[in-house]
Amino acid sequence: MSEANITPVLMPKWGLSMSEGVLVDWLVDEGAEINVGDEIMEVETDKIASAVEAADPGVLRRRVGDAGETYPVRALLGVLAPPEVSDDDIDAYIAAYEVPVDEDDDEGAAAAYEFAETAVGRLRYASRGDDGPALVLIHGFGGDLDNWLFNIDALAERARVYAFDLPGHGQSVKAIEDPGLAGLASALQAFLDTVELDSAHLVGHSMGAAVAARLACDAPERVQSLTLIAAAGLGPEINADYIDGFVGAESRRELKPVLFNLFADSELVNRSMVDDLLKYKRIDGVQEALSSLAAELFPGGTQSAQLAADIDASGLNTLVIWGSGDAVIPAAHAQALGNAAIEIIDGAGHMVQMEKASAVNALILEHIG
């Protein structure tokens, strides 16, 4: 039987900096019929734990990886094959399998991030893809470009993708001269100028969606389309306890329950995620930046910016994506837009682009054509 009938299930590679992951558990048994998009196993990295969706259909003939063990990226964890493939053929395939060597791994991990010297200061960014339309990803309040960990590589198969850290976030400049929405939109425009993008498709999450929308309304010639994910700026309500809790948390005990608001599945909030955010919050200038942003954008526990009418009036091709279980910004805010395509995804919370990455990626790629 030809190896063409055997499909490997591999340890995924989420971002250039990932080198290994823990196979937390299998979610399907041997002999199960697998469809594309089925959740087949749970993997944990130093960034996040997440279910892995099947990229290919078939019968899971063999579970090679053991729950609880750590494996390098692209290690063989399982085998899909039709019933007519013999056990001997599968045994031979497993015995012959070698983890492929990625010649770009060493250099790529070191060069996973770049820095742009812009009019608003130094901004960290990552870029993927060589062909297709330009696509820029803008994270939300307290996030960074790694919020697109499950999206950037998949989107780069059909687009030139850029993700960057807004001022005050990640490894970008911490000082924010103007903590209002106009100031953040100016930072986005400064980034586009520095990486020489005359225009781009913009994909924003939460606060980043409001930033993208503000730029689109102020400078529509720079924006080819808008994708707004769990968007701020479409209604007054926001979970003030989340905002205040995130800004004020100083310990793991205080921060972890706050982060539960981000996901429909609270188990995605692992120790590494909490520790990474605490390290970020302790960097000089971060607390001041977060406090000033919260005071300007979410005063008194409400959203100061209301952009729906401006977005509709712009005539831009707009897609809205929301997790039905969003505990930070109500999914009902999507209905504020009269001229947008709206997709509400079940089983996801505020970080829908992480919890339901495959569905979100497919929607974005369809939207940008």
ABEGO torsion letter per residue (X at the ends): XBAAABBBBBBBBBEAABABBBBABBABBBGBBBBBGBBABBBBBAABBBBBBBABBEBBABBABBBGBBBBBGBBABBBBBAABBAAAAAAAAAABBBBBBAAAAAAAAAABBBBBBAAEBBBBBBBEABEBBBBBBBBBGBBAAAAAAAAAAAAAABBBBBBBBBGBEABBABBABABAAAAAAAAAAAAAAAGBABBBBBBBEAAAAAAAAAAAABAAABABBBBBGBBGABABBBAAAAAAAAABABAAAAAAAAAAABABAAABBAAAAAAAAAAAABBGAAAAAAAAAAAABBGGBBABBAAAAAAAAGBBBBBBBBAABAABBAAAAAABAABBBBBBBGBBABAAAABAAAAAAAAAAAAX
